[in-house]
Amino acid sequence: MECKGDYGFEMIAADEIQEIIHRERTMLIDLRSVEYYQNGHIENARNFPYEYIGEWQREIPSGISLILYCEHGNLSLLAARKLRGRKGALYTVSGGYQAYLAKNDF
């Protein structure tokens, strides 16, 4: 894992997702559009598109860890910045879904 620093979130590699899920009470969030999500996603991920973050962020229970990912990692960084300060750890997957696919040889 990369250092959290003052950002309020940690950037993680795709191969660290399962480790965090097993270690913490976690919600895996796919920030991509419904169409992208339906064409493939990480197992057990919930689809909360980035453009509706103002609506769905209120539905997320506080105190649980969030792992955010998008297609390449850019939107998840923006989302993490908007969500920082909430209770619970916040992670963003470096390289996004494409990094996950590359690590898992899909």
mmCIF file of the C-alpha atoms, coordinates in Angstrom:
data_MODEL
# 
_entry.id   MODEL 
# 
loop_
_atom_site.group_PDB 
_atom_site.id 
_atom_site.type_symbol 
_atom_site.label_atom_id 
_atom_site.label_alt_id 
_atom_site.label_comp_id 
_atom_site.label_asym_id 
_atom_site.label_entity_id 
_atom_site.label_seq_id 
_atom_site.pdbx_PDB_ins_code 
_atom_site.Cartn_x 
_atom_site.Cartn_y 
_atom_site.Cartn_z 
_atom_site.occupancy 
_atom_site.B_iso_or_equiv 
_atom_site.pdbx_formal_charge 
_atom_site.auth_seq_id 
_atom_site.auth_comp_id 
_atom_site.auth_asym_id 
_atom_site.auth_atom_id 
_atom_site.pdbx_PDB_model_num 
ATOM 1   C CA . MET A 1 1   ? 0.000   0.000   0.000   1.00 0.00 ? 1   MET A CA 1 
ATOM 2   C CA . GLU A 1 2   ? 1.106   3.506   -0.674  1.00 0.00 ? 2   GLU A CA 1 
ATOM 3   C CA . CYS A 1 3   ? 1.363   5.998   2.152   1.00 0.00 ? 3   CYS A CA 1 
ATOM 4   C CA . LYS A 1 4   ? -1.828  7.779   3.131   1.00 0.00 ? 4   LYS A CA 1 
ATOM 5   C CA . GLY A 1 5   ? -0.127  11.079  3.806   1.00 0.00 ? 5   GLY A CA 1 
ATOM 6   C CA . ASP A 1 6   ? -2.388  14.105  4.056   1.00 0.00 ? 6   ASP A CA 1 
ATOM 7   C CA . TYR A 1 7   ? -4.699  12.997  1.266   1.00 0.00 ? 7   TYR A CA 1 
ATOM 8   C CA . GLY A 1 8   ? -7.203  11.233  3.530   1.00 0.00 ? 8   GLY A CA 1 
ATOM 9   C CA . PHE A 1 9   ? -7.136  8.071   1.405   1.00 0.00 ? 9   PHE A CA 1 
ATOM 10  C CA . GLU A 1 10  ? -4.714  5.378   0.316   1.00 0.00 ? 10  GLU A CA 1 
ATOM 11  C CA . MET A 1 11  ? -3.899  4.296   -3.203  1.00 0.00 ? 11  MET A CA 1 
ATOM 12  C CA . ILE A 1 12  ? -3.699  0.524   -3.467  1.00 0.00 ? 12  ILE A CA 1 
ATOM 13  C CA . ALA A 1 13  ? -2.709  -1.951  -6.162  1.00 0.00 ? 13  ALA A CA 1 
ATOM 14  C CA . ALA A 1 14  ? -5.412  -4.157  -7.679  1.00 0.00 ? 14  ALA A CA 1 
ATOM 15  C CA . ASP A 1 15  ? -3.919  -7.237  -6.034  1.00 0.00 ? 15  ASP A CA 1 
ATOM 16  C CA . GLU A 1 16  ? -4.502  -5.720  -2.571  1.00 0.00 ? 16  GLU A CA 1 
ATOM 17  C CA . ILE A 1 17  ? -8.302  -5.546  -2.896  1.00 0.00 ? 17  ILE A CA 1 
ATOM 18  C CA . GLN A 1 18  ? -9.063  -9.007  -1.530  1.00 0.00 ? 18  GLN A CA 1 
ATOM 19  C CA . GLU A 1 19  ? -6.629  -8.604  1.365   1.00 0.00 ? 19  GLU A CA 1 
ATOM 20  C CA . ILE A 1 20  ? -8.428  -5.459  2.512   1.00 0.00 ? 20  ILE A CA 1 
ATOM 21  C CA . ILE A 1 21  ? -11.868 -7.042  2.062   1.00 0.00 ? 21  ILE A CA 1 
ATOM 22  C CA . HIS A 1 22  ? -10.839 -9.959  4.285   1.00 0.00 ? 22  HIS A CA 1 
ATOM 23  C CA . ARG A 1 23  ? -9.254  -7.682  6.898   1.00 0.00 ? 23  ARG A CA 1 
ATOM 24  C CA . GLU A 1 24  ? -11.850 -4.912  7.211   1.00 0.00 ? 24  GLU A CA 1 
ATOM 25  C CA . ARG A 1 25  ? -15.580 -4.327  6.966   1.00 0.00 ? 25  ARG A CA 1 
ATOM 26  C CA . THR A 1 26  ? -15.536 -3.037  3.411   1.00 0.00 ? 26  THR A CA 1 
ATOM 27  C CA . MET A 1 27  ? -17.708 -1.936  0.511   1.00 0.00 ? 27  MET A CA 1 
ATOM 28  C CA . LEU A 1 28  ? -16.241 -2.217  -2.990  1.00 0.00 ? 28  LEU A CA 1 
ATOM 29  C CA . ILE A 1 29  ? -17.590 0.558   -5.202  1.00 0.00 ? 29  ILE A CA 1 
ATOM 30  C CA . ASP A 1 30  ? -17.459 0.661   -9.002  1.00 0.00 ? 30  ASP A CA 1 
ATOM 31  C CA . LEU A 1 31  ? -17.714 4.315   -10.048 1.00 0.00 ? 31  LEU A CA 1 
ATOM 32  C CA . ARG A 1 32  ? -18.174 3.629   -13.748 1.00 0.00 ? 32  ARG A CA 1 
ATOM 33  C CA . SER A 1 33  ? -21.411 4.025   -15.690 1.00 0.00 ? 33  SER A CA 1 
ATOM 34  C CA . VAL A 1 34  ? -24.091 1.332   -15.513 1.00 0.00 ? 34  VAL A CA 1 
ATOM 35  C CA . GLU A 1 35  ? -23.168 0.216   -19.041 1.00 0.00 ? 35  GLU A CA 1 
ATOM 36  C CA . TYR A 1 36  ? -19.511 -0.334  -18.173 1.00 0.00 ? 36  TYR A CA 1 
ATOM 37  C CA . TYR A 1 37  ? -20.452 -2.095  -14.937 1.00 0.00 ? 37  TYR A CA 1 
ATOM 38  C CA . GLN A 1 38  ? -22.822 -4.445  -16.767 1.00 0.00 ? 38  GLN A CA 1 
ATOM 39  C CA . ASN A 1 39  ? -20.073 -5.352  -19.232 1.00 0.00 ? 39  ASN A CA 1 
ATOM 40  C CA . GLY A 1 40  ? -17.840 -6.561  -16.389 1.00 0.00 ? 40  GLY A CA 1 
ATOM 41  C CA . HIS A 1 41  ? -16.864 -5.643  -12.860 1.00 0.00 ? 41  HIS A CA 1 
ATOM 42  C CA . ILE A 1 42  ? -14.950 -6.910  -9.858  1.00 0.00 ? 42  ILE A CA 1 
ATOM 43  C CA . GLU A 1 43  ? -16.873 -9.575  -7.986  1.00 0.00 ? 43  GLU A CA 1 
ATOM 44  C CA . ASN A 1 44  ? -19.109 -8.200  -5.204  1.00 0.00 ? 44  ASN A CA 1 
ATOM 45  C CA . ALA A 1 45  ? -18.655 -4.596  -6.344  1.00 0.00 ? 45  ALA A CA 1 
ATOM 46  C CA . ARG A 1 46  ? -21.638 -2.294  -6.130  1.00 0.00 ? 46  ARG A CA 1 
ATOM 47  C CA . ASN A 1 47  ? -22.240 0.189   -8.909  1.00 0.00 ? 47  ASN A CA 1 
ATOM 48  C CA . PHE A 1 48  ? -22.431 3.793   -7.724  1.00 0.00 ? 48  PHE A CA 1 
ATOM 49  C CA . PRO A 1 49  ? -21.621 5.951   -10.785 1.00 0.00 ? 49  PRO A CA 1 
ATOM 50  C CA . TYR A 1 50  ? -19.372 8.910   -10.061 1.00 0.00 ? 50  TYR A CA 1 
ATOM 51  C CA . GLU A 1 51  ? -21.761 11.455  -11.559 1.00 0.00 ? 51  GLU A CA 1 
ATOM 52  C CA . TYR A 1 52  ? -24.288 10.674  -8.787  1.00 0.00 ? 52  TYR A CA 1 
ATOM 53  C CA . ILE A 1 53  ? -21.823 10.851  -5.889  1.00 0.00 ? 53  ILE A CA 1 
ATOM 54  C CA . GLY A 1 54  ? -23.792 13.610  -4.192  1.00 0.00 ? 54  GLY A CA 1 
ATOM 55  C CA . GLU A 1 55  ? -26.790 11.281  -3.951  1.00 0.00 ? 55  GLU A CA 1 
ATOM 56  C CA . TRP A 1 56  ? -25.272 7.904   -3.110  1.00 0.00 ? 56  TRP A CA 1 
ATOM 57  C CA . GLN A 1 57  ? -22.641 9.057   -0.627  1.00 0.00 ? 57  GLN A CA 1 
ATOM 58  C CA . ARG A 1 58  ? -25.434 9.620   1.913   1.00 0.00 ? 58  ARG A CA 1 
ATOM 59  C CA . GLU A 1 59  ? -26.499 5.953   1.536   1.00 0.00 ? 59  GLU A CA 1 
ATOM 60  C CA . ILE A 1 60  ? -23.095 4.570   2.527   1.00 0.00 ? 60  ILE A CA 1 
ATOM 61  C CA . PRO A 1 61  ? -22.917 3.541   6.196   1.00 0.00 ? 61  PRO A CA 1 
ATOM 62  C CA . SER A 1 62  ? -20.254 5.434   8.121   1.00 0.00 ? 62  SER A CA 1 
ATOM 63  C CA . GLY A 1 63  ? -17.419 3.544   9.735   1.00 0.00 ? 63  GLY A CA 1 
ATOM 64  C CA . ILE A 1 64  ? -16.925 0.989   6.972   1.00 0.00 ? 64  ILE A CA 1 
ATOM 65  C CA . SER A 1 65  ? -13.973 1.050   4.609   1.00 0.00 ? 65  SER A CA 1 
ATOM 66  C CA . LEU A 1 66  ? -14.582 1.973   0.985   1.00 0.00 ? 66  LEU A CA 1 
ATOM 67  C CA . ILE A 1 67  ? -12.557 0.680   -1.946  1.00 0.00 ? 67  ILE A CA 1 
ATOM 68  C CA . LEU A 1 68  ? -13.207 2.844   -5.003  1.00 0.00 ? 68  LEU A CA 1 
ATOM 69  C CA . TYR A 1 69  ? -12.366 2.014   -8.585  1.00 0.00 ? 69  TYR A CA 1 
ATOM 70  C CA . CYS A 1 70  ? -13.173 3.281   -12.052 1.00 0.00 ? 70  CYS A CA 1 
ATOM 71  C CA . GLU A 1 71  ? -11.860 2.332   -15.487 1.00 0.00 ? 71  GLU A CA 1 
ATOM 72  C CA . HIS A 1 72  ? -8.288  3.679   -15.178 1.00 0.00 ? 72  HIS A CA 1 
ATOM 73  C CA . GLY A 1 73  ? -8.077  5.268   -11.727 1.00 0.00 ? 73  GLY A CA 1 
ATOM 74  C CA . ASN A 1 74  ? -8.770  8.935   -12.454 1.00 0.00 ? 74  ASN A CA 1 
ATOM 75  C CA . LEU A 1 75  ? -12.406 9.166   -11.333 1.00 0.00 ? 75  LEU A CA 1 
ATOM 76  C CA . SER A 1 76  ? -11.698 7.158   -8.201  1.00 0.00 ? 76  SER A CA 1 
ATOM 77  C CA . LEU A 1 77  ? -9.114  9.771   -7.186  1.00 0.00 ? 77  LEU A CA 1 
ATOM 78  C CA . LEU A 1 78  ? -11.684 12.541  -7.645  1.00 0.00 ? 78  LEU A CA 1 
ATOM 79  C CA . ALA A 1 79  ? -14.266 10.571  -5.674  1.00 0.00 ? 79  ALA A CA 1 
ATOM 80  C CA . ALA A 1 80  ? -11.786 9.875   -2.869  1.00 0.00 ? 80  ALA A CA 1 
ATOM 81  C CA . ARG A 1 81  ? -11.085 13.591  -2.578  1.00 0.00 ? 81  ARG A CA 1 
ATOM 82  C CA . LYS A 1 82  ? -14.820 14.297  -2.271  1.00 0.00 ? 82  LYS A CA 1 
ATOM 83  C CA . LEU A 1 83  ? -15.331 11.536  0.292   1.00 0.00 ? 83  LEU A CA 1 
ATOM 84  C CA . ARG A 1 84  ? -12.324 12.200  2.504   1.00 0.00 ? 84  ARG A CA 1 
ATOM 85  C CA . GLY A 1 85  ? -13.152 13.153  6.030   1.00 0.00 ? 85  GLY A CA 1 
ATOM 86  C CA . ARG A 1 86  ? -15.844 10.484  6.350   1.00 0.00 ? 86  ARG A CA 1 
ATOM 87  C CA . LYS A 1 87  ? -15.527 7.845   9.064   1.00 0.00 ? 87  LYS A CA 1 
ATOM 88  C CA . GLY A 1 88  ? -13.882 4.679   7.798   1.00 0.00 ? 88  GLY A CA 1 
ATOM 89  C CA . ALA A 1 89  ? -10.834 4.008   5.680   1.00 0.00 ? 89  ALA A CA 1 
ATOM 90  C CA . LEU A 1 90  ? -10.857 5.109   2.066   1.00 0.00 ? 90  LEU A CA 1 
ATOM 91  C CA . TYR A 1 91  ? -8.916  3.339   -0.682  1.00 0.00 ? 91  TYR A CA 1 
ATOM 92  C CA . THR A 1 92  ? -8.614  3.959   -4.411  1.00 0.00 ? 92  THR A CA 1 
ATOM 93  C CA . VAL A 1 93  ? -7.358  1.329   -6.849  1.00 0.00 ? 93  VAL A CA 1 
ATOM 94  C CA . SER A 1 94  ? -4.374  2.563   -8.815  1.00 0.00 ? 94  SER A CA 1 
ATOM 95  C CA . GLY A 1 95  ? -5.006  1.860   -12.507 1.00 0.00 ? 95  GLY A CA 1 
ATOM 96  C CA . GLY A 1 96  ? -8.661  1.000   -11.865 1.00 0.00 ? 96  GLY A CA 1 
ATOM 97  C CA . TYR A 1 97  ? -10.535 -1.852  -13.475 1.00 0.00 ? 97  TYR A CA 1 
ATOM 98  C CA . GLN A 1 98  ? -7.980  -2.168  -16.256 1.00 0.00 ? 98  GLN A CA 1 
ATOM 99  C CA . ALA A 1 99  ? -5.238  -2.831  -13.680 1.00 0.00 ? 99  ALA A CA 1 
ATOM 100 C CA . TYR A 1 100 ? -7.483  -5.445  -12.057 1.00 0.00 ? 100 TYR A CA 1 
ATOM 101 C CA . LEU A 1 101 ? -8.013  -7.169  -15.427 1.00 0.00 ? 101 LEU A CA 1 
ATOM 102 C CA . ALA A 1 102 ? -4.267  -7.116  -16.157 1.00 0.00 ? 102 ALA A CA 1 
ATOM 103 C CA . LYS A 1 103 ? -3.428  -8.630  -12.737 1.00 0.00 ? 103 LYS A CA 1 
ATOM 104 C CA . ASN A 1 104 ? -6.010  -11.361 -13.141 1.00 0.00 ? 104 ASN A CA 1 
ATOM 105 C CA . ASP A 1 105 ? -5.282  -12.166 -16.821 1.00 0.00 ? 105 ASP A CA 1 
ATOM 106 C CA . PHE A 1 106 ? -8.859  -11.740 -18.045 1.00 0.00 ? 106 PHE A CA 1 
# 
